[in-house]
Amino acid sequence: MNGMNASTIQSMWNTRPVRRRSGNTIAGVCVGIGDRYRVDPTLVKVAFVVAALFGGSGVIVYIAAAIAFPADDERNPHQSSGDPMQNRHVRWLRHRTSNGNLRWIPLAVLAVIAVSIIGMQNFWGSSGLLGGLLMAAGWWLLYQRTPQAPAGTSADQLVDAQVAGQVTVPSFGGVSMTKSEAPAGGVPTVPLERSSDEPPSWDPLGVAKFAWDLPEPTVPAEPPAPRVPRSPVTPIFLGLAVITCAAGAALNAAGVDWFSPGRIASLVLAVFGVGLIAASFQRRRGGSGLVPLAAVAAVVAIIGTGLSGVGDAFPNGGVGDRTWHPPTANDLRDEYQLTVGSSTLDLRDVGDLDRDRTIDVRQGVGEVKILLPNDLRVRTNCSVGVGEVNCIDGVVNPDAKTPTLTIDAHTALGNVETVR
């Protein structure tokens, strides 16, 4: 096994995978990696999804791979030859490649939105860097497993195949027959006479049949229809959406709480809406590419708004099931938190309070269940971002001569329930 050195890194880059145009889901990165390193593309997709949980590093690595890995039908746009037809094809391909860069703008928009939702601190913190390092280590291990790329699966082989695919047509020169040479042995031969299409001397009027063998008239080719120029609406408003999303994420990282992920996605959706309105005033189709992006932005805005909910941030507490059972009033905490999972707060053994108390129960995703005491005045305030609330309204045990225990329970996505 080779160590990590400059030559290994150079070889990894030269033999990097080739994206597949057919059989892919988004950009063909996972299929290309699977073909290059002889692994199941589904496992590669799972690796990217898992890395996306580490500060969104999987999304960024996927976009970087989609830009760095060449496609299987791409050709070096700077390569030229003496054939004018081939040079014209190269110029067309260069123009196509330059316009094809616009297809990465939607991926960039989704990347910025994903990073803003996950959190800039998580992306640039230990989790994001850890995910990127794990993906790089996985690439190195795959290269150590399969250093020699199968035919047609790496970038260097793609270049070699393009060079080998250029067919050179041999040229044949004319044969001079002005001089007759006798073969060995001195045996005389009859000189070869060249036939001519000119009428013979005995036919001065040129009525020989072969002289009247004229070619069929050719029909001139119709000029191609003029190509309607593409509308600049889609690239312009895609660029504005990227700027809006990046500015909102920067302000969120700077501490401006108003720019939440849901509101950033809503601003991007507004930009796409203005673009669709501007495209509707044009005679040609110019904003059709904004329709799917607007739909994605709408879904992200709904999910982001629901996850943000009433709280200022996603609560801490980890992932899993939690059961809190304070035996006395002195064991009551002011706050109970859980990120994802199921939580139960059992207050049936709390007993009497010496003063009014307020406790907060915060959860990101999952179910919250609160078991209320039977001999204590309790007031519940329940809310959810997206989900169901099943709490007892008003004051529980209003006739009890005790201080009041106020419970503020909230979950971003899930349900809240109180049980008496």
Sequence and secondary structure as in RCSB ss.txt:
>XXXX:A:sequence
MNGMNASTIQSMWNTRPVRRRSGNTIAGVCVGIGDRYRVDPTLVKVAFVVAALFGGSGVIVYIAAAIAFPADDER
NPHQSSGDPMQNRHVRWLRHRTSNGNLRWIPLAVLAVIAVSIIGMQNFWGSSGLLGGLLMAAGWWLLYQRTPQAP
AGTSADQLVDAQVAGQVTVPSFGGVSMTKSEAPAGGVPTVPLERSSDEPPSWDPLGVAKFAWDLPEPTVPAEPPA
PRVPRSPVTPIFLGLAVITCAAGAALNAAGVDWFSPGRIASLVLAVFGVGLIAASFQRRRGGSGLVPLAAVAAVV
AIIGTGLSGVGDAFPNGGVGDRTWHPPTANDLRDEYQLTVGSSTLDLRDVGDLDRDRTIDVRQGVGEVKILLPND
LRVRTNCSVGVGEVNCIDGVVNPDAKTPTLTIDAHTALGNVETVR
>XXXX:A:secstr
   SSHHHHHHHHHT B B SSS SSSSHHHHHHHHHT  HHHHHHHHHHHHTTTTHHHHHHHHHHHHS BTT  
 TT   S HHHHHHHHHHHHHHHHHGGGHHHHHHHHHHHHHHH HHHHHSHHHHHHHHHHHHHHHHHHHH  S  
TT BHHHHHHHHHHT            SS    TTS          SS  TT TT   GGGG             
      SHHHHHHHHHHHHHHHHHHHHHTT TT  HHHHHHHHHHHHHHHHHHHHTSSS  STTHHHHHHHHHHH
HHHHHHHH SSSS   S EEEEEE  SSGGG  SEEEEEEEEEEEE TT    SS EEEEEEEEEEEEEEE  SS
SEEEEEEEEEEEEEE   SEESTT  S EEEEEEEEEEEEEEEE 
